[in-house]
């Protein structure tokens, strides 16, 4: 991660007006993304606050500084932090304890304040603040709950606040005897929101003859726009913008269209304690040059940017009756085609690969679509920092040579790591600008290609029956500060877009440079950006990275804005656009410390989905941050131990039963009010059943609020999880059965099933637990089904070395490697289980009441058979039934998940005397073991083979 510069790192210079130019093309100096949490983490953070106010003083007069404030003064000469908050136009809050404390506000437009000989020099104005004796106003305390107990001080009404926020600022405190106590900088988002919240146009607005440019920059002292001749050509002209209420604007002739431009923003920057001239892209850019060095002035509605029949795409969208019908396939754009020889070599790894209708990848997606899959979730495809847009700069390994190395060698990873900052691979969770497609995925990163080809990709996927989900990363940014091409927002309004701690330092819990959606214009930018993708690219859904770091109010506003879109006005039906994300509750936002955040618990009742780590960890065992050998429900806990000690036999049996409870709540939509008879015999609501760390298992109010999954791009693939957790001597045939069994639990659950690309074909990353920067080599997807990428070397040292001693013997063991027939068998079974999900609406119930009324679990309580889950779903049996008829074909469905390494016969008296038979798809299955599944009506006896999911249905007469 790049080092962040704070005020304590530089000595104030007497004159400051430096040019902070955009960096040259390339990735030098950009921060590399850290691995992102895939599991909840609890963290504590707290603040306090309260009021105070009064008058003015003569400029540039020195103030005595006591030794007690030395900790707040940088050794180089000025304050190192920003512990005070300017929360409204008239109020400043600071955590000072002495009730007799008085405060003074200091300002310098040229940033010439400094400490010398124990005194502050160089200020233009000194303002005494009036102490307030009331608490913070409720609306302010709600916006800044972590400083609720701070004292507050009033800014005199005569002060020109709009001018002051453009200055270098500090507040200093004095005791009752006028002795100096402390000095600190100010955080300004509160006052900026109070005075300059803006809902008018931003970015470029095109009319017949002119283009209006609007930039929100209330702290800027001056803004100009620099027009350039092409993406790398010389400066053509610099044009002055005018300010009105914090918004800078200018009207230029329409002939400027298709030129490139940057804003030159003269602004005080707290990271350097100087006034800087920053060259920055337009935050509302809709086009870019390679690597975002310049903004392309483009009319996104131009007919020249539209593929044929683009405006009619809303008429071609795949049908979607209900969000409960959704199933999601998570795919990285480069993974999809980087190794696909059926795609033109110049299009591999990019947007255009999806337009090759007879490629191996598209044929694979067609099969999934035909089986019922509805959505493809694409990993980040906006402009991110970590891959050079210029293909001529890319470096590659010699894969033919790597393929000759032993499967447990460390040479492959060494080769990958040696070029990983210069190869074309990264997941892309290091955003720079949210509103423009990534140039490295386009045939030409300059000009129109990235726009046209992104639209062609969406169109092509829609036309094979798949809606498109965009992975959005609004929780953090790649860079900050006044320097570097990958810093944009922090150049324009420094200190506003990023969330800072109580000392004024940028929060980094989300990886780096956490954003602050609790600030009005951050919230607005997020919602505006979503509307850009929904309208201009006709994206069908959004997955929010680290959604828990975004405020719930932002998510609700986003959903409302998207749902308001109509085909008649906007060309899209917003009611069909689904939102979901990672609701992990950790870092500075945990437990609502920064306001009510979009965590799993808080999102109940919103209709917005969140990833269900409860079912993931129960099926697999442990969690992604524990010992990789920890077993779970599907991987052999109690039933087939792998030698890793998880307790004695009684302990592991109890743990297996606990996992079964958690899975059953997940199968029931993870509803907080669903009542389950647990393994102890007690009937409990989902919210009253707890995980091992004390979190409620059930937290949703609707099945569309849970994303059920067992693997994703983070952490190991499903096949790798099975390979590491099961006994080392287990055959590849049995591993394949476990792989499918885990997927089937997700596919047949109530809620939204989510699958990582390749899990259906045994995809391996050679046991890499974090392949975000592991290159094409470790992330290979093979849609010819010849290989699953197992055993291509020890995974990269940085994230995996501590487990190499477990990984190496497995990679070197030839029995772990599946053959093509194994891959095809698992894929056939996956297609079958998808077809079964879509054969009956009973697997896709849309309301909590339907699930509570219809779904039952039968092998429960203290006498349960370990390793077996029996789930029934009931439909109306006749016209007089108390429930509505949903399924015209089946009146009853019973699903049995048997994870045992042996056949199981189990009698369920409540399910006796029914007309159940094996689902017709499984009757014709290529899996001989599933075809042996049987039901004996007289006893309600079900017989299911080892490691098998069997579905029985009662056909209507």
PyMOL commands that set and color helices and strands:
alter all, ss='L'
color gray80, all
select helices_A, chain A and resi 7-9+67-72+138-143+145-147+161-164+189-196+254-256+290-292+303-305+310-316+323-325+333-337+351-355+360-371+391-393+399-402+411-419+439-441+449-463+489-492+520-536+547-549+552-563+567-570+574-576+587-592+613-620+649-667+686-688+703-705+718-725+732-747+759-761+775-778+797-811+814-816+820-837+841-844+848-854+909-911+920-923+928-931
alter helices_A, ss='H'
color red, helices_A
select strands_A, chain A and resi 18-20+50-54+56-57+63-64+84-86+91-94+102-108+114-116+119-121+125-131+151-155+168-174+180-184+186-187+203-206+210-216+220-228+235-240+242-244+247-253+260-269+274-280+295-296+327-331+375-378+382-384+431-437+467-472+541-544+578-581+609-612+675-677+683-685+706-708+752-756+855-857+868-874+890-898+904-907+916-918+934-936+941-944+948-955
alter strands_A, ss='S'
color yellow, strands_A
deselect
rebuild
show_as cartoon
